[in-house]
Each structure stands twice: as C-alpha cells, then as structure tokens.
Amino acid sequence: MNPSDLPNLDANCFKQPDRDLLGDSLLHPPRILILYGSLRARSFSRLAAEEAGRLLTLMGAEVRFFNPEGLPLVDEANEQHPKVQELREFADWSEGQVWSSPERHGAMTGVMKTQIDWLPLTGGAKRPTQGKTLAVMQVCGGSQSFNVVNQLRVLGRWMRMITIPNQSSIAKAFMEFDENNRMKPSPYYNRLVDVMEELMKFTLLTRGHAQYLVDRYSERVESAEELSKRVNQRSI
C-alpha cells in the first residue's frame, strides 16, 4: 500500500507501529480479518471497513475481508456449508479482527450478528476467537450513536477477544464518502486512523502471548477432569 493512496493522511503525523518498541518477535505480518454487516451495493459499513483495511495494509498488516453474501442463518444450514467453512477458516487464520456494522433499529444488523453467531466458542481443542484482538466500528444514518459498538463489545467479551479501548462511530455516513466511495477528510476519518493504529499495536503486543494471557484456571480444572475420566474409564 502506497501512502499516496490515502490522501487524507498527514504524512508528518502518521507513524508505522514499531515492532521493536512493542517487543514483537514474530516475523510475519499481523493477520487481520474484517467483517462488515450489510449486503447493500453501496454499503457504508463496507466502505468504512475497506478504508480501515487500506490503513491496516499501510501499517504492515495482511488483511482479509469476509463477504457475508450467501451466508445462511444459523440453524438454516449446518457447519459444512461452504460460506460457514470460509468464515471459520478466516477466523482461525486471523490474529485480530475488525467488526463494522450499520445501526438498524438501534442495534447491529442481522447480517453482522449472523456472522458472529457462526463463530463457535469452541472447536475441538481450539477456541477460534479466544485471545485475538478486536476493533469495533459502526456507521449511522443519522446522528451519532454508540448502540452498535457497545453491543459488539459485549459480543467480543463473550467471544473471549481482547477488545481494544478505542472505537469508531461515523454519523450521517452518507455524507462522509465521496463519489469514488472513499472516506472524506474529517474528525471521523482521524478517529478511524486512531482505531486501526491502536488495533495494530495491541495485536503486535499480544499475539505472541495470547494463549498465555487467556489461560484460565477453571478451564485447566475442567480439562484435568476430562483427562481423568478418559484415562480411568473401564472400557473403550
């Protein structure tokens, strides 16, 4: 990504995250998955997500987007559905995520919630989201609101993710993107840069230590009990 592709950035103020200062010893670029919550042809949550993706790429991340078109409702299909498999593979691949949803009827969209609902808390010996970083974003059709980002924070905590403190809420989103579907210069844009910068820093800080940070006594007890039952069973 060339900085010239992001003309709203002030080059004198923009800084690349410094891995040495953050103690990151992993060599590969941070892997970030971006989810958005609308199927509209001109979806502002997707446009905001794409702008976030450009920033993350410039900061050194490897970015993937999941297109929710064709993803069935939970219980409408089983987990072998190709779109469900794609979503879960992307989630397993990621070290951090961005969730971007419109606000509809004062809440996140069903498209957004369906994607999160398809991400299991457990998957065999793996917990697909535990210990991964998360940034939350919303776009609003009217005045600024924080309903969606608050809901996404609750879900991030439930999914055992490291949800960063900063967040983005873009009011009157239809006024914030130009005819080329790029975000205009504004305090909302500056906040978006802040959020992606913070996500990168948290990801670099925690990704080599995530499993240690979220290691839980209660789960170790549960695992020990399951192991004891298996080892001491009378028959196989």
C-alpha positions as CSV (number, residue, x, y, z in Angstrom):
1,M,0.0,0.0,0.0
2,N,1.4,3.4,-1.1
3,P,0.7,6.3,1.3
4,S,-0.3,8.4,-1.7
5,D,-3.4,6.1,-1.9
6,L,-4.5,7.6,1.4
7,P,-4.5,11.4,0.6
8,N,-6.3,12.2,3.9
9,L,-3.3,11.1,6.0
10,D,-0.9,13.8,7.3
11,A,2.4,12.2,6.5
12,N,4.1,14.3,9.2
13,C,1.9,12.8,11.9
14,F,1.5,9.3,10.6
15,K,3.7,6.6,12.2
16,Q,4.2,3.0,11.4
17,P,3.8,0.7,14.5
18,D,7.3,0.0,15.8
19,R,7.7,-3.8,16.4
20,D,11.0,-3.3,18.4
21,L,9.3,-0.9,20.8
22,L,6.4,-3.3,21.2
23,G,8.6,-6.4,21.7
24,D,7.0,-8.3,18.8
25,S,9.3,-11.2,17.8
26,L,7.1,-12.8,15.2
27,L,8.3,-12.2,11.6
28,H,5.0,-12.5,9.6
29,P,2.7,-9.5,9.2
30,P,-0.2,-9.3,11.7
31,R,-3.2,-11.2,10.2
32,I,-6.4,-9.1,10.4
33,L,-9.9,-10.3,9.4
34,I,-12.5,-7.7,8.6
35,L,-16.3,-8.4,8.9
36,Y,-19.0,-5.9,7.8
37,G,-22.7,-6.0,8.4
38,S,-24.6,-5.1,5.2
39,L,-25.3,-6.6,1.8
40,R,-26.2,-3.3,0.1
41,A,-24.4,-2.5,-3.2
42,R,-23.2,0.8,-1.6
43,S,-22.8,-0.3,1.9
44,F,-21.2,2.3,4.2
45,S,-20.2,-0.2,6.8
46,R,-18.3,-2.0,4.0
47,L,-16.8,1.3,2.7
48,A,-15.6,2.1,6.2
49,A,-14.3,-1.4,6.5
50,E,-12.4,-1.0,3.3
51,E,-10.9,2.2,4.4
52,A,-9.8,0.5,7.6
53,G,-8.3,-2.3,5.5
54,R,-6.2,0.2,3.5
55,L,-4.9,1.8,6.7
56,L,-4.0,-1.6,8.2
57,T,-2.3,-2.6,5.0
58,L,-0.2,0.5,5.1
59,M,0.7,-0.2,8.7
60,G,2.0,-3.6,7.7
61,A,-0.9,-6.0,8.2
62,E,-2.1,-8.8,6.0
63,V,-5.9,-8.1,5.6
64,R,-8.7,-10.4,4.6
65,F,-12.4,-9.5,4.1
66,F,-15.3,-11.9,4.5
67,N,-18.1,-11.2,2.1
68,P,-21.3,-12.3,4.0
69,E,-23.4,-12.7,0.9
70,G,-24.7,-16.2,0.8
71,L,-24.0,-17.0,4.4
72,P,-27.1,-18.9,5.8
73,L,-28.8,-18.1,9.0
74,V,-27.7,-20.2,12.0
75,D,-29.6,-23.5,12.0
76,E,-30.7,-22.9,8.4
77,A,-27.7,-24.9,7.3
78,N,-25.0,-26.9,9.1
79,E,-21.4,-26.0,9.6
80,Q,-20.3,-27.8,6.5
81,H,-21.9,-25.0,4.3
82,P,-19.1,-23.5,2.1
83,K,-19.6,-20.0,3.4
84,V,-19.6,-21.1,7.0
85,Q,-16.4,-23.0,6.4
86,E,-14.8,-20.0,4.7
87,L,-15.8,-17.7,7.6
88,R,-14.4,-20.1,10.2
89,E,-11.1,-20.7,8.2
90,F,-10.6,-16.9,8.1
91,A,-11.3,-16.6,11.8
92,D,-8.8,-19.3,12.6
93,W,-6.2,-17.6,10.3
94,S,-6.7,-14.2,12.0
95,E,-4.7,-12.8,14.9
96,G,-7.0,-9.7,15.1
97,Q,-10.4,-8.7,13.7
98,V,-12.4,-5.6,12.8
99,W,-16.2,-5.7,13.1
100,S,-18.1,-2.9,11.2
101,S,-21.9,-2.7,11.3
102,P,-24.6,-0.3,10.4
103,E,-27.1,0.7,13.1
104,R,-30.5,-0.6,12.3
105,H,-33.5,-0.1,14.7
106,G,-31.0,0.9,17.3
107,A,-28.9,-2.2,17.0
108,M,-26.4,-4.1,14.9
109,T,-27.8,-5.8,11.7
110,G,-28.8,-9.4,11.4
111,V,-26.1,-9.8,8.8
112,M,-23.5,-8.8,11.4
113,K,-24.9,-10.9,14.2
114,T,-25.2,-14.0,11.9
115,Q,-21.5,-13.9,11.1
116,I,-20.6,-13.7,14.8
117,D,-23.1,-16.5,15.7
118,W,-21.4,-18.8,13.2
119,L,-18.1,-18.4,15.1
120,P,-18.1,-21.1,17.8
121,L,-16.7,-20.6,21.2
122,T,-15.0,-24.0,20.9
123,G,-13.9,-26.1,18.1
124,G,-12.3,-29.3,19.2
125,A,-9.2,-28.3,21.1
126,K,-9.3,-24.8,19.6
127,R,-11.1,-21.7,20.6
128,P,-11.4,-19.8,17.3
129,T,-11.6,-16.3,18.8
130,Q,-10.0,-16.5,22.2
131,G,-7.1,-14.2,22.6
132,K,-7.5,-12.4,19.3
133,T,-7.6,-8.6,19.2
134,L,-10.8,-6.8,18.1
135,A,-11.7,-3.3,17.0
136,V,-15.4,-2.3,16.7
137,M,-17.0,0.2,14.3
138,Q,-20.4,1.4,13.4
139,V,-22.0,3.7,10.8
140,C,-25.1,5.7,11.4
141,G,-27.7,7.1,9.1
142,G,-28.5,10.0,11.4
143,S,-26.9,11.5,14.5
144,Q,-24.0,9.7,16.2
145,S,-24.9,6.7,18.3
146,F,-22.9,4.1,20.2
147,N,-25.5,1.4,20.5
148,V,-23.8,-0.9,18.0
149,V,-20.3,-0.6,19.2
150,N,-21.5,-1.2,22.8
151,Q,-23.3,-4.4,21.6
152,L,-20.2,-5.5,19.6
153,R,-18.1,-5.0,22.8
154,V,-20.3,-7.3,24.7
155,L,-20.1,-9.9,22.0
156,G,-16.3,-9.5,21.8
157,R,-16.0,-10.1,25.5
158,W,-18.3,-13.2,25.2
159,M,-16.1,-14.5,22.4
160,R,-13.1,-14.0,24.7
161,M,-11.4,-11.5,22.5
162,I,-9.1,-8.7,23.5
163,T,-11.3,-5.7,22.5
164,I,-9.2,-2.5,22.3
165,P,-10.4,0.6,24.2
166,N,-10.9,2.9,21.1
167,Q,-13.8,2.6,18.7
168,S,-15.3,4.3,15.6
169,S,-18.8,5.6,15.2
170,I,-19.5,7.5,11.9
171,A,-22.6,9.7,12.0
172,K,-24.5,10.5,8.8
173,A,-22.3,8.1,6.9
174,F,-23.9,9.0,3.6
175,M,-22.2,12.4,3.8
176,E,-18.7,11.0,4.7
177,F,-17.9,9.2,1.5
178,D,-17.2,10.8,-1.9
179,E,-18.3,9.7,-5.4
180,N,-15.4,7.3,-5.5
181,N,-16.5,5.6,-2.3
182,R,-13.5,7.0,-0.4
183,M,-13.9,8.5,3.0
184,K,-13.6,12.3,3.2
185,P,-11.2,14.1,5.5
186,S,-12.9,14.7,8.8
187,P,-12.6,14.0,12.6
188,Y,-14.4,10.7,11.8
189,Y,-11.6,9.8,9.5
190,N,-8.9,10.7,12.0
191,R,-10.7,8.6,14.6
192,L,-10.7,5.7,12.2
193,V,-6.9,6.0,11.8
194,D,-6.6,6.1,15.6
195,V,-8.6,2.9,16.0
196,M,-6.6,1.0,13.3
197,E,-3.3,2.2,14.8
198,E,-4.4,1.0,18.2
199,L,-5.5,-2.3,16.9
200,M,-2.1,-2.9,15.3
201,K,-0.3,-2.0,18.5
202,F,-2.4,-4.3,20.6
203,T,-2.1,-7.1,18.1
204,L,1.7,-6.8,18.0
205,L,1.9,-6.6,21.8
206,T,-0.3,-9.7,22.4
207,R,-0.2,-12.1,19.5
208,G,2.8,-14.0,20.7
209,H,1.4,-14.2,24.2
210,A,-2.3,-14.5,23.6
211,Q,-2.7,-18.1,24.8
212,Y,-0.8,-17.3,28.0
213,L,-2.9,-14.2,28.6
214,V,-6.2,-16.0,28.3
215,D,-5.1,-19.3,30.0
216,R,-7.8,-19.9,32.7
217,Y,-7.7,-21.9,36.0
218,S,-11.3,-23.1,35.6
219,E,-10.6,-24.4,32.1
220,R,-7.4,-26.2,33.3
221,V,-9.5,-27.8,36.1
222,E,-12.2,-28.9,33.5
223,S,-9.5,-30.3,31.2
224,A,-7.9,-32.2,34.0
225,E,-11.3,-33.7,35.0
226,E,-12.0,-34.8,31.4
227,L,-8.5,-36.3,31.1
228,S,-9.0,-38.2,34.4
229,K,-12.3,-39.6,33.1
230,R,-10.8,-40.7,29.9
231,V,-7.8,-42.4,31.5
232,N,-9.8,-44.1,34.2
233,Q,-12.7,-45.4,32.0
234,R,-13.2,-49.1,32.3
235,S,-13.8,-49.8,28.6
236,I,-13.2,-48.2,25.3
